[in-house]
Amino acid sequence: MVQIGQCRYLTQQKRLLNSQGESWELPRAEAQVLTCLLDHPNKPVDKKTLRCGSFDHPQFSESAVVRAVFQLRNFLQDDDHTLIETVKGVGYCLMQTPQPAQTAPATEPVAPPAKRRWPLAGKRTIFGLALIVTVLAALWLWVKPGPFEPHPAALKQINHSLPSGEVVELLWHSPASGHLRQDHLSEQIQAAADACSEFPWQQIYLSVAADQQGLAVTLAGRVQGQLRSRNLKISDTRSQADFNPSQWLNDGGLCDQ
């Protein structure tokens, strides 16, 4: 077991426990990134090493590493990035104070996860928005056919209050010249979220391809104390694409965890 800030990392189970009693079993990318950083405490680790881990070839994209670091910082409550520092032009560095070796008990009780919202607010807003732009830019390139040509882009955020009082954020990223009816589609997504008995997502990222015929959707949130995400890709080759939201909202399981 390793102490990281106010959290404890069970290396064998690849599970983080925080001071609020929440438990998070790390997905593969987050586990690989954290393991690499722990193997090189207080030293910068380049992104290629984080992508490869113990393998000879990269296991994830660079954007997946960026997202993994964001998720780890969020759970570790590393708001000011004093635990996982960004080393410009290189990668990341885990600042660790040497800890005595500890042996984890065979069975460790874990308190029920506390219900916690996951907004971007206060001093996390600037860094959070920068990461949003990075993730959505990667999604834009994913759905854009042909060689990359830079286009002016617009980032639009809509905060929608659910009947339960929770707030869900819709974040649009698309070429400024796009003719997609964002407001109409946003209204349908909000209505679908309101219809869910329990909506498990806190952020919905939407990215439109440069040719306006592809839509990438990423659902992100915290379910039972664990960070979750789901990716959807919708195509519509009509000249005035609306992506038939009633179909993919149902097929994509918007209410499902």
C-alpha angles and dihedrals in degrees: 000000000000127000113226111181106301092341134082123220119209099206098194094050092035088228132143123210120194133198092262091063094254119146124206123187101207120237116233098268095046091046092050093047094048092046091052092049091048090050089058106036116188091004128105114253117201121231094246090060090048090051094049102038107172092343130093094232132044114274096192141027122260090250089056089056091050091050092047091053089049092051092047093049090049094053093042088050087233093161096157094040094240092135099043108028123195111233105204114236092005117055134254140327127206110216106213133175109215110261129198115252113268133192117221115228117250091247121022118188114231121203117234110274113265117237107250135172121228108212127153103239145140116002092353093064099083094048092041093053091048090054091046090056090049094049094044092047088055090049090049091055089047094060097034113098124217129014117339118264116177117241131185107264134203126209115205124182125197121188112205124189114218122215088256091060094251118130123229121195122217110199118190124197118179142134111287090233093056120126097202113134095238096170093054093048091044090054091052092049091049091049090050091050091050090053093058115099088219121009110208100193131083100183132037114191116197124188125181123208118242091249090052091234099102132059124190118198126190120188114201133180149114118278118188090341095311128107113242136177137182129196126210129183121198127185128199117173096186119116091243100039119196096164093228093259095189089066102046094039088061097037092045092056097233091182095044125097 
